[in-house]
Every structure is written in C-alpha cells, then in structure tokens.
Amino acid sequence: MVIYLAIGVRAANTWAHPRRDTYFSATPASFNLPYRDVRLPSRDAGIEISGWWIPRVGSRKAIVMVHGRGENRTTEFYDHFLDLGAALNTFQGRGFHVLMIDLRAHGLSGGVDSAWGVGERQDVEGAVDWIKAQGFQPASIGALGASLGATSCVYAMADDPDISALVTDGAGVDEYASLARGWKRSSGTPQFFFPAAWLMERVLYGYDLHTLRPVDAMKRISQRPVLLIYGLLELPADSDRRPQIKAALPDAELWVVPDAIHTSAYTRVPQPYLAKVGAFFDKNLK
C-alpha cells in the first residue's frame, strides 16, 4: 500500500511541478524586432506573469501567445515558438502586436503549482487585461495557445468575452481519459497504479481528474471564431475525441496536420501553418 500510494504521490507532484526552464534561446531582438520585457498581474491574486511585448506599428490587432507544460515563451514548438511570434508580428507587411507570456510556475513567472489550465486561464486573462490597458479593444484581441497553453486559452475564452478569436494547438479534451491512455508510457508503471495518481492528485492538490474536461468549456465559446490544430499522430482519424470536439464546437475549423505529433505541426509545415494562422487572425480580429 505504501508503494502504491507513493507512486501516486510522485505522479501528482510531477503534474503539479513541471520543469521550469528559464533559458531563452533568443529574444525578439534576434529577429531585429523592437520589444520590451513586461511584468503583469494574473487575475489570480499574488501571481506575477513575465512576458515580452512585441509591438507592430500601424496595427490595431493583438495576439497573446501561450506555451505548454514544461516549456517557456521560446522553447515551445521545439524551440520555434518565438519564430512564429516574430512571423506573426510581420505577417504580410501588416502584422500583429504580440504578447508572449510565461505561464505560472514556468519561465520567469511567479507561482509554484501548475493547475491544468483551470488556474492558468487567469494568467491568460491577466494578459488580456494588460493589452486592454494599452488601449486595444476586445474585438481586436486574440489568443494562440499550445498544449497546456491551448487548454488555458480555452478556459479563458469561455470565461472572458474579451477574447475575440482563438487558435489552439493540441488543446486537451478530457484529461482523465488522456492521462489514463498514456499512463504506462509516461510513468513506466503498470496501469494498476493510475487510480493512485488520480487519488493523490485529488487529496494533495484538490483536482478531480474526472472533472477536467476542456471539451465542456469549448461548448461555451461556440459563438466566436476558433481554429483547432492537432497532429494526425495525436488525433488519428478514428479518435473518439473527434466527435467530442465537433459536438462542442460545430462551427470551428479543425486542421489535422499529417505526420505531426503533439505540437509539432508548425515545425512540420511552417509556411502553411503561418499562412493559415495569420489569415485566421487577420480575418477575425478588427
């Protein structure tokens, strides 16, 4: 019993405390872009979020970019997240203002525990508040998130009507099912131990994995434009998640990239990715 629960504790602690990578492989200056370091408050009191503001002269549109678990504002997309941010900033000669943030417990931001996107949504909402304080209107503000960042953006958009357009790459659908499906591979232990991880996550951190269903939050954003991106290797044609996503967001665009794994679509097809995402925000932000 001690070993059983100890494995559960280890899993819960791993989920709550992802790797914190504070090394940035580049800055926007590496792309000859002006920028400034910013510190802004999450809507979760006491947590300060770190980021870069990359302005675009002549543009009235702004995008928040949000990385996934264990990454930061440069390491996401296999060290190419800033590449995309820079490309969106200069997209077709017009471009977008870009705010790239580190989520709580990641990069240079405050906070200790990761919170399945439920808590991180307040980091995204804090970033939106900061953009509005710079004079931008809600109709001009969009968000792009990857993995945990994508899930955080889904929760944030469901909670905040001031996010007018959303692109997600690898957003969660049903966390319990996803974690159970990948347990043996990720933990190196038999499936028998997964209930211990579920139990200790609930006891130690207060999260019941059964209730962590981003797909339910998706249902609350169906009236706003959404582009959902997945790799075919994470969302195969026979995936039971496809009908769930379609039912939750019947009007959203679903782009499944061949030969791509989780969050690798941009590195697989960078130019089509930029063209699709840039055109989406250009069309749906005012």
N, C-alpha and C positions, 0 to 999 in steps of 0.2 A: 504493500500500500504506500509506503514511504517513497519508493522508487517511482511508482505510478504518479503520485501527486507531484513529485519533484520534477518529472518531465513536463507535467502540466504547467508548473511554475516557470520553468525555463522558457517554454513556448510563449506564455503570457508576457513575460519580461522582454522577450525578443520582439514581440509585436509592439509593445509599448515604447521600447527604446531602440529605434533603428539606428544604424550607423550615422554618425554626424560627420559629414565631410565639409571641412571649412576651406578646402583648397579650390581656388577658381583657376581654371586652365587659361582663361583670357578675361578681358573686360571689353566693354563696347569700344573703348579706345583702340583695341586691336583691329577693329573694323573701321577705324577713322570716324567714329561716331561720337558726338558730344553726349555726356551723360552726367548724372550726379548720384552719389550714394544717398539713400533715404532711410530714415527710421520712422515707422508709423505704428500706431496702436492697432492691435487686433481688437475686434469688438469684445473679445474675451478679456476682461479687465486684468491688467498686470502683465500681459504678454506683448512684447515689442517685436515687430517684424522688420527684418532688414531687406533691402532690395536696391535695384538700380532703376532710375527713371531715364529713359532714352527718348528725348523729345523729337518731334518732327515738325519743323517749321511749315506752316501753311495747312496742316491737317487739323481737323476738329474731332478726329476719332482716336480712341484709346483702347488698348488691349492689356489685360492683366495676364501674365504667363506664370503657370504654377507647376512645379516639378512633382515627382512622385517620391515614394518612401525610400529613404536611404540615399537620396540624391540632393543636389542643390541647383541653383539657377544656371550652372554651366554643365554639370555632369549628366543631367537628364538627356535622353535621346543619345546615349552612348557618347557623351561629351560634345553633342552638337546642338544643344538647346539654345545656346546663345547665337549660333549660326542662323537658326530660324528666326530668333528675335531680331537680329540685325537685318535679315532679308525682309521681314515684315515692316520694319521701320522705313525701308526704302522702296517698298513694293510699288512697282510700275511708276516710279517717279513721284508718287503722292505719299504713300505710306501711312503709317500709324504711329502715334505715340505708344511706347511700350513700357510697361511697369513689370519688371521681373522680380519676384519675391522668393525668399526662402520661407518655407512653412515652419511653424513652431517645431522645436526640437531638431531642427535641421539648419545647416549652414551657419550663418551668423545671427539667426533669430533667437529670441528668448524661448522659454518653455522647456519642459523636461520630458513630457509624455506625448507620444503620438496618439491620435484619437480617432482613427478610422474615417477621417473626413467629416465626421459629425462635429468635432471640435474645430478642425481646420477650416470649416466653412466660415467661421468667424474671422479667420485670418484673411480669407479672400474678400469678405465683406468689408473688413478694415481697409484693404487696398482700394476697393471701390469708393469708400468714403473719402479716402485721400485724393483720388482722382477727381471726385466731385468738388473737393475743396480747391482744386486748381482751376475750376471754372467750367468743367465739362458737364454736359447734360447727360442724363441717364440713357437717352436714345443713342448716344454716341459711345457707349461703354460696352465692351465685350470681354469675354474671358476665354482662355485656352489652357486646358489642364491635361497633364499626363499621369496615368495610373492613379495613385492616391490623390494627386492634384486634380485629376479629372473628376474623381468621386467627390472631392471637396467642392469643386465648382458646381457639380450637380446639386448638392445640398444647398450651396449658397444661392444658386439661381432660384431654387424652389422657395427659398426663404426671403429673397430680396428682389423686388420687381425692378430695381435699377440696373440689373444686368440684362442687356437687351439682345445679346446673341452669344452663343456658346459653341465652342469646339472642344470635344473630348477625345483623347487618345487612350484607349484601354481602360475606360471607366468601369468600376465594379458594377455588378448586377445583383448578386446575392452572396454576401461574404461567407456565410456559413457553408453553403454548397461549394464555393470556390476553394475555401481553405480545406474542407474535408477531401475534396477531389485531389488536391496537391499535397496532402499531409505526408504521405510516405516519402515522396521525393524531397520535400523541403526539410523534413525533420530527421529523416534517416531512421525512423522508428515505425513499428507496425501500426496499422490503423486503430488497433485496440486502444492506443494512448490518446487518440484525438479527443474523446469526451473529457479526459482530464484537462486538456488545454482549454476546452470550452468552459469547464467548471472554474478553473483558476483565473481565467480572464474575467469571469463574472465576479468572483469573490474579491480579487485583488484590485480590479480597475472599474468594475461596475458596468461592463458592457456584455450584454447577452448577444452572442453572435447571430442568433436566430432573428433578431430584430434589425440587424444591419443589412438593409436591403435598399441600395441606391435606386433600384428599379421602381420602388414605390415613390421615391422623391421625383423621379423622372415624370411621373404622371401629373405632377403639379406645375410643370413648365411647358406643357404641350402647346401653349398658345404663342410661344416665342421660338425664333429660328434656332435649330440645333443641328450640328453636324457631328455624327458619331463615327470615329475611326477605330478600327481594330485590325490586327493582323490575322490572316486566314488561319495561321497555325494556333492562334489562341481562340478564335471563334470560327471553327470549321462549319461547313455548310449544314451539317446535321446537328449543330449545337442546340441544346434545349434553351439556351439563352436568347437565341434569335427571336423566337415568337414572344418571349417576355419583353424584349426591347421594343419590338414592333407594336405590341399591345399598349405599352406605356407611352410611346412616342410615335404614333402612327404617321405623323407628318414630318418627322425628322428624316434627314438624309443619312443613310448608313453606307459607309465606304469601307469595304473589307479589302485589304491590300494583300495580293498573293505573295506567298513565300515569306511573309513577315511574321515575326514573333511579337510578343508583348512590347509595345512602344518602339518597335524598330521600323515602322512604316516610313518615317522621314529619312532614315539612313538608306533604306532600300530604294526609294523613289523620291529624292529630294525636290526635283523640279516640279513634277506633278503635284506633290504634297503642297509646296509653296503656292502653286497656281490655284489649287482648289481652296486652300485655307484663306489665302489673300482675297480671292474673289468672293468668298463667302462673307468675310467681314466687310469688304467694300460694298457689297450689295445690301447688307442687313444693318449696318450702322449708318447713322445720319450725320 
